[in-house]
Amino acid sequence: MPFDITRKDLIDWATACLVFLSGAMTGHHAAMGMNAVQWMGAVTAVLGSVAVAVAVRVWPPAAEAGQKAD
């Protein structure tokens, strides 16, 4: 049984790792203490990584040559 890793699989896993790492870094720095500006930057980073993860999963696939995407 072959196990093929597609480009989409790599992108999905990469964005999931991005969300995990941004959340982990935010949690680590929060435990050390952050001021309000740092909190806003951390929230922006986490929400940005979640937005990227959602975008790659819901973006319509590229149209094949000679066909229009609906």
JOURMO-V983012 format. One line per field, one symbol per residue. ss: DSSP state (a for helix, b for strand, c for the rest). Layout:
ss = ???
This chain:
ss = ccccccaaaaaaaaaaaaaaaaaaaaaaaaaacccaaaaaaaaaaaaaaaaaaaaaaacccccccccccc
